[in-house]
């Protein structure tokens, strides 16, 4: 009998035999962000794949919702901001938040002055002075936008070296906007000016009166019946009309109600009215209206509350509002879906606008 050559079994496969492309597909399917962080700590190769800018760009496109660590309130910030520069004897006021960054202006100032963009996790900040021609002008809000689109492929949607700030201004009774883009120009940033585009559906715009955040949009009212919307993802403005018979200037609150739906809550002398934007149109219509005596009558132990006490509406959560005193002290919470009300047991609490604090994601790889 001749010699029989034995066929040896192939060696077992190891992780290094798996191509990078397959590993990327596996990492993209990790549902928990914590699992992706742990995978990046496993070895240098996995860390290199996960830290790659192209991978981070795909990851962000699949996981648009950010990681929300908490909220900032104007009256009680959740994290210490004692690392910020001095403010000429005053204090800094939170104007907006996005992707782990905050933009602040000088407290109680309605004039366009220096802004500060900061990253509380690294305690770093950047002062952004206005252009000389616009310093001291009347302004209606500062809003953070993602940085230049070219940096998206590098996995940096927004950072202290890659951001934009949009400022809404009122110049000669015309609503205008100017945008600061970081990382360009000889001084590390530059300003550009553009009108807030109107269209044939609305009257010529006058001074902006109000700014509120709902999700990734910002809403203003004007002295007429116009509502101006800024989409922070696209940096584009649009216009819609409030009912002519509901002429207004103040007293509105924009509230997110789930599924991308936005409602307007308005408190007049006798009723709480809720408006929605008609689908496919650019007009707001009345969806619900409840008499104020009925809302107050539903509150257990309502004898302490008089009809003339609620003066305004503030948004406090998804699909709910709070009826407040003129100074913002909470009285009654109302669910806009059911229009049911309940008494606030922390009735001495002051309610103010809240700003999401989003963790930069993936946070361990962001570089400046």
SULUR-V188574 format. One record per backbone hydrogen bond with DSSP energy under -0.5 kcal/mol. NH is the residue of the N-H (numbers start at 0). CO is the residue of the C=O. If there is no record, write none. Layout:
# SULUR-V188574
nh/co
NH/CO
NH/CO
This chain:
# SULUR-V188574
nh/co
4/2
7/5
16/13
17/14
22/18
23/19
24/20
25/21
26/22
27/23
28/24
28/25
29/26
30/28
32/30
34/31
35/31
36/32
37/33
38/34
39/35
40/36
41/38
42/38
46/42
47/43
48/44
49/45
50/46
51/47
51/48
55/51
56/52
57/53
58/54
59/55
60/56
61/57
62/58
66/358
67/65
68/66
68/356
69/356
71/354
73/352
83/80
89/86
92/104
94/102
95/102
97/100
100/97
101/117
102/95
103/115
104/92
106/90
108/105
111/136
112/110
114/127
115/103
116/125
117/101
118/123
119/117
121/118
122/118
123/118
125/116
127/114
128/126
133/130
134/130
135/111
136/133
138/109
139/167
142/165
144/163
146/156
146/161
150/147
151/148
152/148
153/150
154/151
155/150
156/154
158/161
161/158
163/144
164/179
165/142
166/164
166/177
167/140
168/166
168/175
169/137
170/168
170/173
171/169
173/170
175/168
176/193
177/166
178/191
179/164
180/178
180/189
181/162
182/187
183/180
187/184
189/180
191/178
193/176
195/174
196/194
201/198
208/220
209/220
211/218
213/216
216/213
217/229
218/211
219/227
221/225
222/206
226/239
227/219
228/237
229/217
230/228
230/235
231/215
231/229
234/230
235/230
237/228
239/226
240/281
241/224
245/242
246/243
248/249
252/264
254/262
256/260
260/257
262/254
263/274
264/252
264/262
265/272
266/250
267/265
267/270
271/289
272/265
272/270
273/287
274/263
275/284
276/261
277/282
280/277
283/240
284/275
286/273
287/273
289/271
291/269
294/290
295/291
296/292
297/293
298/295
301/298
303/300
304/301
305/303
308/305
309/305
310/323
311/323
313/321
315/319
316/319
318/255
318/316
319/316
320/333
321/313
322/331
323/311
323/321
324/328
327/324
329/348
330/322
331/322
332/341
333/320
334/339
335/318
335/333
338/334
339/334
341/332
343/330
344/342
346/343
348/345
350/327
354/71
356/69
357/355
358/66
364/361
365/362
